[in-house]
Structure formats: structure tokens, C-alpha cells
Amino acid sequence: MKYTKSYLIKLIIVNLLTSIRLIGSFLLPSIYYYHGPAIVSVWVLIIFSTDAIDGKLARLWKVETFFGSLLDGICDKLFSIVSLSILSYIRVIMIFPLLLELAIVVVNTIAYKDNKNVQSSKLGKRKTILLAATIILSFILLASPLYIDLLPISIQGIFATYASTMIYVLAGMIIGMQLLVLTDYSKKAFSKTYIKELRGREFIDYKSLKFCLFDHEFYKSHKDKPIREILYK
């Protein structure tokens, strides 16, 4: 199937926005090492904002695809894991959100391997939003000594006294949400629900693969199906 020039341009723009999180994941450790949490807090705010922008543009321009969905999930997870790795180096409490996020990745991988749907649930999407907020706010709080004198005197004392406590509160909130999501995803991944057998089926040809990955209408009509099932004939 041939696509219009306009469709391809919009598709490229949306996926390039998503890829910013991939690039940002590799740059984040260096930015923290050379510039500290203040610059990182701005960086993660900008990077996480692309997650909202690319999704809205994809829906507005009608260029939602399986490729974009897969890329979005990979970039989100990688950037979150790298961010949590840096935070856990600064504050040990953040190692628990990091380990739970890695556990969620493992459970989703098992579900994918068993040809089960790995699409994010509503709870999972809420967790993603809370995780992004936790990461951004944690870096801002860690950088508070650098800008505390710029704040109104009435709240300077609050930041000076409770910045570390607020990080622990944020960690506790996201840990609770991650445990809920991990439990929800584990039930799906380890359920004995009948899954269509893929053994003996052939992987689709290159032309069909391109259609499955980049066609918007195909995505809309098959997005609730396990991704592996649509890739075999």
C-alpha cells in the first residue's frame, strides 16, 4: 500500500519526537556527571513532555502505528530506568522503584513470549504518569540548594528542612503504584488462558511486515491483539 507524502512526513515527525527519549537516555548520565541535578531536572522535564506531545500528534494526525507504539514503550522504559538508576545512586531509596520497573519489564517480556497482549492497562498508564512526575520532582528537590535563595522566604525553610523527606514520600507513592501494576501484569502474564499456538506458523513477509508496522488503519483494527499473533501467518 502506498502512503501519501503528508502521511509519511507526519509519521516521521511523531516517531522522531519519540526517539528523543531514546537519545536522551544515553545523554542523561553525562549531563548529570557534568552539570548535576539542576540541569538534569530541566532535561527530564523536557524529555518526558515529548511523551505527551507525540501521542497527541499521532492521534490528531491519524498516524498511530504498531511501530510507534513499540518505539514509545521501549523509549519510555529505557529513559525511566536510566533516570531511576541515577536517582538510586544519589538516594538509595530509589533503588526500589528501579527494581520494580525492571520487574515490570521482565513480566511484560514473559507475556510477549507467550503471545499475550502486552498493551498498557489504564493502571499502567497512570503509573507511567506518576513515575515521570516522581523522577522530575526528585531531581528538582535534589537541586533545591542551588535555587533555594530564589524562593519566597516563607517556603525556603520548608524546602531546606523537608526536601529529603519529600523524596521519600514520592518514592513511597511510586513503589505502591508499581506494586499494583506488577500484580496486575503478573496475573495476565502467568494466567493459564488459552493462547493461540504460533509453532509451525511462518513469520509474515517483508511487505506485509511494513504494512503491519506502519499502517494506521491496521493498527486501529488490531491494537487489542497480541503483537506476535499478527506477525505470523
Secondary structure, 3 states (H helix, E strand, C coil): CCCCHHHHHHHHHHHHHHHHHHHHHHHHHHHHHHHHHHHHHHHHHHHHHHHHHHHHHHHHHCCCCHHHHHHHHHHHHHHHHHHHHHHHHHCHHHHHHHHHHHHHHHHHHHHHHCCCCCCCCHHHHHHHHHHHHHHHHHHHHHCHHHHHHHCCHHHHHHHHHHHHHHHHHHHHHHHHHHHHHHHHHHHHHCCCCCCCCCCCCCECCHHHHHHHHHCHHHHHHHCCCCHHHHCEC
